[in-house]
Amino acid sequence: MIIGSALAGLLLLGLCAILLHRLTRVHELIYAGCLVATVVLVGDGLWHIVQSGHEEVPSVVLPFGLPWLHAHFRLDSLSAFFLVAINFPAALASLFGIGYGGHVPHPGRVTPLFPLFLFGMNGVLIADDAFVFLVSWEFMSLSSWLLVLSDHTNEEARKAAMVYLVMAVFGTFCLLPAFGLLAGSGGAYTFAAMRAAHLPALAGSLVVLLALLGTGSKAGLVPLHVWLPLAHPAAPSHVSALMSGVMTKVAIYGLIRILYDLRGDVGWQWGFVLMVVGAVSAAMGVLYALMQRDLKTLLAYSTVENVGIIFIALGLALAFRDHGELALSALSLVAALYHVVNHALFKTLLFLGAGAILQATGERNLDRLGGLLNRMPITGFTFLIGACAISALPPLNGFVSEWLVFQSLFKGPTVAHWAMRFGVPVVGVAMALAAAFAATCFVRAFGIAFLGRPRTPEARHAREVPLSMQVAMAVPAFFCLCLGVFPVTVTSGIATAVEPLVRVKLPAAMLGWPWLSPVSLTAGSYSATMVLLTGAALMVTTLLVVHHFGTRKIRRFPLWDCGHPEDIVNAQYSADSFAQPLRRVFGSVVFRAREEVEMPPPGEMVPARFSVTMIDPVWTGLYLRIVRIVDAIADRVNVLQFLTVRRYLLMMFLTLVLLLLVVAVRQQ
């Protein structure tokens, strides 16, 4: 009842935004309403997690939909967990939108669609049949597509919207037959009937493949990620926060719902596939991010990396479950869901920080920023916390979930198959490499944007954003610390969603405090609380020692000027120069990066030029070839538009004869 009221409120807010679009501050009212609705949904999800336990949850049937169908809705432990994980960042984005929504290009095109986007994502979570799931999925896709297209005068936004629409249609095109196979010949479209159905081996494998393609395209899994770096920068920043931090989690929910709940008996081979694809996504995503100058594009590629980490854990959980290691399967699934929560938090924080920078300076290019920490201290401090969290630095939350994934990887070779025994170490190396590159990437992003001296007048005259936007960034920064310092509380809540799927209780070692010991009480333990207390004690001790034994004299010396005594801000490290060593090592192989220097001859007054060229191997190697093939087919089929009436009639006659032959053969 509460969820239904909140979702109805979101629909009503979208309608009110259309009717009241002439009011100057209507966006504040709409975003405040979205904030209330999402907070209500978070509260209802938490209440269900705490109170419901594992008792059977009935499905609510409503008499609407197609004429011969009814709509089924259900809130179980898994959907309640995602209800909290998705709506808490959505509430932050709504709060941010109160101060930011009036500054976006064409706010009248964004404000009505924002609550509808939230409605579609929540509809996916509570759907209990394929019809409601797919309708909500399409509602989510179309509303987010229109949000990407909100700045329709921008050519880049139009291109991003086109690519995103194609990938969204592809995802639905894959999910539709997946649910059709799960429904079987009887057409049992409810999830309860799909759980009870028995599928042949081939049909079951097709379901897994189609579900992986359909949800992977929405989550941004390599090589289905091409829309992310285009759509996220094109959308308004608070919408980008939802698309990157929240919508990708709806896709992961859909995959978990199909593979762990509706399908049920997925072989370890598919777990190995998920694990390998996740490792490739993690490594490629962070390499893409390292090469970017645009801050929002960098954050978009970072999402590819973190989605890859989640898929590694999901693949391990499938392999362990098929092998009978249910406790390890539960551990891997807890690690995946923990990273779902963490990524939703710190990626929302970072995109909101990027939006604050964009509003204050009008710039997204890192090489046109600098020195913002003095001018935007709240934004800078919260962005630093998000950067440390996504870099998996203790005692923040990103470290805990990645550490749990590594703990699961260490047990991967116990699966008795050579592919897992040899593949798991390779995946572990790829994930460790991705973690190291992620730290480098966000040292680069924070250092170039917030430290040093301003590189442009826009950065020099930047001012802190309004209070509502500061609070929207401070809250997730605080929770990044809380989820890292008190991880046992989070694992206890996630266990509620995991146990019905794996059908085993987590070991007592997982739920101990203050030490988190996922494997055993004597090995592989971690206590973020002790790390924080030890760090605080060392800091206080250092301050006391320096204060007691240090000198009080003030000594003044000229700063090191890097060999440039003149005041030239462009002599600072740039984003390109920071990434140059890694670009030369990895970019020349993966991205075919080439550096060109144009040096004029002596006596010429033209300046020297340095340029870097790179290609996207996925885009040029896969998608451009598909585009060429489609164009070639279209050119040949296009001649059918110019046939005579006689030839059209002949085509119809031949088609009818062919169909009759097919029917005759089937009847024999």
QUISUL-V485387 format. One record per residue. D_FIRST is the distance of its C-alpha to the first C-alpha in Angstrom with 2 decimals. Layout:
d_first=[D_FIRST:D_FIRST]
//
This chain:
d_first=[0.00:3.81:5.50:5.10:6.23:8.71:9.99:10.48:12.23:14.41:15.48:16.31:18.28:20.27:21.16:22.16:24.32:26.16:26.76:27.80:29.81:32.99:31.95:33.69:30.96:27.86:27.14:26.66:23.95:22.10:22.48:21.42:18.16:17.74:18.61:15.90:13.15:14.71:15.17:11.50:11.03:14.15:13.09:9.98:12.49:15.14:13.33:12.75:16.40:17.77:16.12:15.45:19.01:20.09:18.64:17.58:14.01:13.22:12.47:9.97:12.47:12.26:15.63:16.63:18.92:22.57:23.92:24.47:21.39:17.68:15.08:13.84:11.17:11.35:11.14:14.46:16.83:18.45:15.55:14.20:17.78:18.06:14.83:16.79:20.11:19.19:17.15:19.60:22.51:20.54:20.07:23.83:24.70:22.80:24.74:27.88:27.31:27.57:31.22:31.91:30.23:33.02:35.73:34.79:36.82:35.20:32.08:31.04:30.58:28.43:26.04:24.18:23.86:22.61:18.92:19.16:20.56:17.67:15.27:17.53:17.80:14.14:13.91:16.76:15.17:12.22:14.52:15.72:18.58:21.45:20.78:17.39:18.94:22.07:20.62:18.47:21.64:23.76:21.47:21.83:25.55:26.40:24.72:26.44:29.64:29.65:29.15:32.17:34.04:33.24:36.82:38.27:41.75:42.09:43.74:42.28:38.73:39.49:40.93:38.00:35.55:37.72:37.89:34.17:33.44:35.92:34.42:30.86:32.16:34.04:30.97:29.04:32.30:32.37:28.76:28.95:31.84:30.43:27.42:29.93:32.06:29.20:28.29:31.95:33.98:31.47:28.90:26.11:23.67:20.72:20.75:21.23:24.36:25.59:25.54:27.65:30.06:33.46:34.90:38.63:39.84:40.49:37.12:35.42:37.50:36.69:32.94:33.48:35.78:33.57:30.48:32.68:33.99:30.71:28.78:32.00:32.67:29.39:29.88:33.47:35.44:39.20:40.54:37.34:36.97:39.10:36.35:35.22:38.38:38.42:34.83:33.97:36.96:36.44:32.85:32.26:32.15:28.53:27.60:30.10:28.38:25.12:27.09:29.21:27.07:23.64:24.05:26.68:24.27:21.88:25.06:25.81:22.38:23.21:26.60:25.41:22.88:25.78:28.64:27.21:24.56:25.35:29.10:29.81:33.64:34.77:38.40:39.75:41.44:38.22:37.46:40.91:40.25:37.03:38.98:41.93:39.96:38.00:41.34:42.79:39.78:40.01:43.76:43.86:40.93:42.56:45.93:44.54:43.05:46.41:48.17:45.99:46.94:43.75:41.30:38.13:39.78:40.69:37.10:35.99:38.59:37.58:34.13:36.05:37.69:34.56:32.82:36.04:35.76:32.27:33.66:36.59:34.38:32.30:35.60:36.97:33.97:34.56:38.29:37.93:35.52:37.92:40.79:39.19:38.80:35.20:35.41:36.71:34.08:31.39:33.34:33.52:29.83:29.10:31.63:30.02:26.51:28.17:29.94:26.77:25.44:28.91:29.62:26.37:27.45:31.14:31.09:28.65:31.01:34.06:32.85:31.88:35.36:36.89:35.16:36.62:40.02:39.77:38.96:41.77:44.41:43.42:44.45:42.91:46.29:47.06:50.75:50.16:48.38:49.70:50.03:46.45:45.96:48.23:46.58:42.90:42.82:39.08:38.30:41.15:40.20:36.54:37.73:40.22:37.59:35.61:38.90:39.81:36.43:36.59:40.23:39.18:41.18:40.60:39.02:36.25:33.30:34.79:37.62:35.52:33.65:36.86:38.77:36.42:36.97:40.69:40.52:39.00:41.71:44.40:43.39:43.17:46.79:46.05:44.73:47.86:48.51:50.87:48.38:46.02:48.95:50.46:47.36:45.42:48.20:48.38:44.64:44.99:47.81:45.86:42.90:45.32:47.02:43.75:42.90:46.35:46.14:42.73:44.33:47.21:44.97:43.10:46.29:47.57:44.53:44.37:48.14:48.95:46.23:46.39:49.80:53.32:54.31:52.66:53.89:53.17:53.16:49.42:48.83:51.45:49.76:46.16:44.15:41.01:37.70:35.58:33.81:30.23:31.48:33.35:30.34:28.31:31.18:31.87:28.43:28.50:32.19:31.41:28.84:31.40:33.66:31.16:30.03:33.73:34.95:32.33:31.67:31.28:28.02:26.66:28.12:26.54:23.02:23.97:25.41:21.98:21.32:24.95:25.81:23.76:25.42:28.93:28.73:30.77:30.37:31.78:35.22:35.60:37.64:34.64:32.81:35.84:36.37:37.99:39.40:37.28:39.23:37.51:40.56:42.53:43.21:46.67:46.17:44.00:42.44:41.07:40.04:38.77:39.00:42.69:43.28:41.88:43.85:46.98:46.72:46.25:49.22:51.40:50.54:51.41:54.57:55.66:55.19:57.17:59.95:60.25:60.20:62.83:65.17:64.62:66.87:66.01:68.25:66.83:68.21:67.79:68.36:67.68:64.61:65.16:65.07:64.95:68.43:67.40:68.67:67.76:64.29:62.72:58.96:59.07:61.14:57.97:56.21:54.00:51.03:53.41:56.04:53.53:52.36:55.88:56.87:53.79:54.08:57.67:56.89:53.74:53.36:56.73:55.71:52.04:51.99:55.74:55.92:59.26:60.78:63.38:65.71:67.74:70.68:73.04:76.78:78.90:79.59:76.47:74.22:70.96:68.42:67.67:64.33:62.11:59.41:57.05:55.87:53.20:51.42:48.05:49.15:45.91:45.93:49.66:50.04:47.09:45.32:48.45:50.06:47.10:47.33:51.05:50.60:48.01:50.34:53.28:51.48:50.32:53.89:55.17:52.53:53.02:56.32:54.47:53.71:57.42:58.57:60.50:59.18:61.49:60.02:56.44:57.44:59.13:55.97:53.94:56.66:56.83:53.05:53.15:56.07:54.26:51.15:53.40:55.16:51.92:50.91:54.43:54.41:51.03:52.30:55.37]
//
